[in-house]
Amino acid sequence: MIDTALLGQLLPAFGAAALRTVLLTLTGLAGGLVVGFAFHALRETGWRAARWLYTAYTAVWRGVPFLIHLFIVYFGLPSAGLSLDPFAAAGLTLAVYGGAYFAEIFRACWQSIPRGQIEAARCMGLSSRQIFATIECPQALRASLPLIASQTILLMKESALASVITYPELTMTAGKVVSEQFVYVEPYLLLALSYWGLSLLVNRAAGTLRAWGRPSRNTPSMNAPVTVPIVSLRGVGKSFGPQRVLSDIDLDIRKGEVVSLIGPSGSGKTTLLRCMNFLEAYDEGEVRIRGALLGYRRNAAGALVRESERVVAEVRAPVAMVFQQFNLWPHMTVLANVMAPLTLAKGLRADQARAVAGEALARVGMSAKADARPPQLSGGQQQRVGIARALAVGPEVMLLDEPTSALDPELVDEVLEVIKSLSRGGMTMIMVTHEMSFAAEVSDRIVFMEKGRIVTIGTPREVIHAPAHPRIQAFLQPWIRRSLGHPAAGALA
């Protein structure tokens, strides 16, 4: 039988011990989060020495039992002239020990953020620091909360080992009752209930935090005269290891043009598009935006040298990009997604950014969804928000990477209508697409690519309506067959 009277007598002592356990755990948690985040940030610098240090730290502290670390800190440091009381020794050990696990948690959560979201932020002109603070941190930290909660519970249980260096936490209190009163069930029952209750509180706190905010469901050459092509490529080449994906690309885009890139899958269309705003660093040749060299500068010897991130951002400022997979930031509302580049990269006040963002959303018919979050939208709606985000920064050129390929067929038309309206408004656009009819309708010129090279450049009539090149005829033949039932098929064929 359980002695309820004894339980009542033991409650004050266990309550005080629980507070000491919480204090020790919070010390380890706070210190561990700081240490873990610091090592994660060090690793993200990309320095080889930093990665080695990170690997050594996490391997040693996760590979050796906590009790051994505790003995080294409490009994070993005095030999070096540094003596710590039991609380300080246990708190320090918990912090450094937990930091190794928190560092790995942060690393995993940062790596879980889709790369496209970072690219979208970079295209909008956000600096690395702004991307880290506004795009990566909110998502990664929110995703890490369940793992941090689990690790906090483990730290709390590890704190029981502080009893071996005489820190009076829960386990030592239970052991003292057993040794003095020779009872076992009541003290250990209270011990188990105390840890269980504290674990519930940790999980509840993490759940509350995680639910917060969750949706209910250079340059002088920028002023170059308009006679200069707004985008110019000369001899551009790109390789991924031994694989050559772009070769000898020459292309000029003038203001107000709509140019579509077509060709079989794997022909290098998307890579070429990404080279136009330096999301992919080209290996050969030059890409110029309004006459300014993008991504590189020439040294005294005339060789290309990688330019700083700040200058790259300045040169590509006139260029915005709409992504195939939308790449909206899911932790922000629709309005905040469109406002973020304006406040962070352009430096607009919040009220100014809100007005500009509202106009951009109205232009694509998404004003009614301003307070929704991306996961609450259909694919077509998300793509229209992506277009609005690109429009809001006032670009001179828009790059569109297969803007309808990730959409269900019934959602394609709503996005195509928005792009048509931009075309009628005189927006310069370079678009990768497999929508041949659409490309023929909106494009001033069409570029056909294959095996990383430009095969031909011409008007829609020269490339699609009446192609002379045998390879283009073969490429278009399946589309023409599928279009035979369409009223316009005869003209196109």
C-alpha positions, -999 to +999 in steps of 0.1 A: +000+000+000+011+036-007+014+057+024-005+089+013+004+106+046+041+101+038+036+114+003+022+146+018+051+150+041+076+145+013+059+170-011+077+202+002+111+186-001+104+173-036+089+206-046+121+224-037+142+197-054+121+201-085+128+238-086+165+231-083+162+206-111+143+231-133+170+258-126+198+234-135+180+222-167+172+258-177+209+267-172+219+238-194+193+246-220+201+283-223+238+277-224+234+248-248+213+268-272+239+296-272+268+272-276+250+251-302+239+281-323+274+295-321+290+263-335+263+261-361+269+297-372+307+289-372+301+259-395+279+280-419+309+303-425+322+276-448+357+278-435+374+244-436+389+250-401+355+259-388+340+227-401+368+206-386+363+223-352+325+217-354+330+181-363+355+175-335+332+193-309+301+174-318+319+140-321+336+143-287+308+156-267+281+133-281+304+103-282+314+104-245+288+097-217+276+128-198+288+114-164+324+113-177+323+149-189+308+158-155+337+141-136+363+158-158+347+193-152+341+189-115+372+169-105+396+178-133+393+216-135+405+221-099+439+206-109+441+235-135+433+260-108+395+264-115+372+251-088+334+251-094+306+244-070+283+215-079+257+237-095+282+256-117+300+224-127+267+206-136+253+236-154+285+241-174+287+205-184+250+203-194+254+235-215+284+222-235+271+187-237+236+199-248+252+223-272+266+195-293+232+181-298+216+215-304+242+223-330+232+192-350+195+200-346+202+235-360+222+221-389+195+197-399+167+223-396+187+248-417+193+222-443+156+214-445+148+249-458+143+246-496+172+262-515+147+279-538+135+301-509+171+314-504+175+319-541+142+339-542+154+361-514+187+367-531+169+376-564+149+401-545+181+418-533+182+406-497+217+403-482+230+371-467+225+386-432+189+396-440+182+361-455+196+345-424+175+367-400+142+369-418+140+338-440+161+311-425+159+317-387+121+319-384+116+287-403+145+267-389+139+277-353+102+268-355+110+235-371+136+228-344+112+233-315+100+196-312+136+185-313+147+211-288+119+200-265+130+164-267+166+174-261+155+195-231+138+165-216+170+145-221+190+172-204+166+172-175+170+135-171+208+138-174+207+164-146+199+135-123+236+125-125+244+158-108+235+140-076+269+122-077+286+155-071+262+163-043+239+188-061+205+183-043+182+178-073+153+154-075+172+121-076+195+130-047+164+140-027+147+107-033+179+088-024+182+108+008+147+098+018+154+062+011+186+061+031+171+079+061+136+064+063+141+031+045+110+036+023+112+031-014+078+033-031+067+068-020+100+087-028+105+070-061+068+074-071+072+111-064+104+112-083+088+096-114+058+118-112+080+149-109+100+141-140+068+131-159+051+164-149+081+185-159+083+167-192+047+175-199+054+212-192+083+212-216+062+196-244+033+220-237+056+250-239+072+238-272+037+231-287+026+266-277+056+282-293+054+261-324+017+269-329+024+306-326+019+322-360+007+290-376-021+296-402-056+283-393-054+260-421+273+490-591+266+508-602+271+538-626+264+516-655+228+511-642+221+544-660+234+531-693+214+544-723+184+524-735+203+515-767+223+490-746+206+456-744+190+453-710+205+417-708+234+407-730+252+374-731+285+367-749+302+334-752+285+321-720+295+286-709+287+265-679+297+230-667+287+209-638+319+189-632+327+170-664+292+177-679+290+206-703+255+222-700+260+255-718+283+264-747+289+296-766+256+313-758+252+347-775+219+365-768+207+401-765+174+411-749+161+446-754+137+465-733+101+456-737+109+423-755+093+390-745+117+361-753+108+325-747+133+297-743+121+264-756+137+230-763+138+195-750+143+188-713+179+189-704+188+214-731+201+240-706+172+264-707+168+268-669+205+269-663+208+297-689+180+316-672+197+312-638+229+325-652+212+357-661+208+366-625+238+347-612+219+321-593+242+299-613+278+311-617+287+308-654+322+295-662+329+313-695+320+345-713+301+374-699+266+383-688+258+420-686+228+437-671+223+472-687+260+471-696+273+461-662+292+428-659+273+404-637+291+382-611+327+391-620+351+419-625+383+420-646+416+423-628+447+441-641+456+410-663+421+410-678+410+378-661+376+374-645+375+376-607+345+367-586+327+399-575+315+406-540+279+397-530+271+434-525+281+443-561+264+412-576+232+424-558+235+459-572+241+447-608+212+423-608+188+447-591+168+454-623+161+416-626+134+397-608+126+360-610+095+339-608+102+303-599+088+270-611+081+259-575+069+294-563+095+296-534+072+317-512+082+320-476+056+298-457+061+315-423+049+349-437+015+360-449+010+368-486+013+405-479+044+400-459+060+379-487+055+408-511+066+435-486+098+418-473+120+426-503+107+462-502+115+468-465+147+448-463+163+452-497+148+485-509+146+502-475+110+514-478+090+522-447+064+497-437+035+519-448+052+526-482+059+489-487+024+480-478+010+503-504+033+490-531+027+454-522-011+460-522-009+474-557+012+444-569-013+420-554-042+438-570-025+437-603-025+398-602-059+396-586-047+384-551-058+413-529-084+392-511-057+367-500-033+393-485-036+379-450-035+342-460-003+321-458+011+302-488+001+267-476-036+279-477-034+288-514-038+268-545-008+264-568-021+290-592-027+315-564+008+309-551+023+315-585+004+347-588+018+358-554+052+349-567+047+372-597+034+400-574+065+397-553+087+400-583+066+429-597+067+448-564+104+455-565+100+474-598+121+452-621+130+461-656+134+424-665+114+394-653+128+358-656+101+331-655+112+295-651+084+273-664+058+293-644+030+268-651+048+234-650+040+228-613+003+236-617-027+214-624-041+219-659-072+239-646-049+264-628-026+271-658-049+297-675-050+320-645-013+323-644-010+327-682-035+355-682-014+374-656+017+369-678-002+381-709-012+413-690+024+419-681+034+414-718+007+439-729+021+463-703+055+463-719+074+443-692+106+427-705+104+390-699+126+360-705+106+328-700+114+291-701+082+273-711+068+241-727+035+259-735+041+262-772+008+280-780+014+305-753+050+311-764+038+317-799+011+341-787+031+364-763+067+362-775+085+387-797+113+361-803+117+325-795+150+308-787+153+270-794+180+253-775+194+217-775+224+202-758+234+235-742+235+254-774+212+279-792+200+262-824+180+291-837+165+324-827+135+338-846+100+352-845+071+329-834+063+324-871+099+315-880+103+291-851+068+276-843+044+284-871+067+276-900+100+262-887+126+256-914+151+237-892+145+200-893+153+195-856+126+221-846+101+204-869+108+171-852+105+187-817+072+204-825+056+174-842+041+158-811+027+191-800+012+197-835-005+163-834-020+170-799-032+203-812-050+190-843-084+192-827-078+228-816-094+255-839-060+272-843-042+240-851-044+244-888-026+278-887+000+265-864+006+233-884 
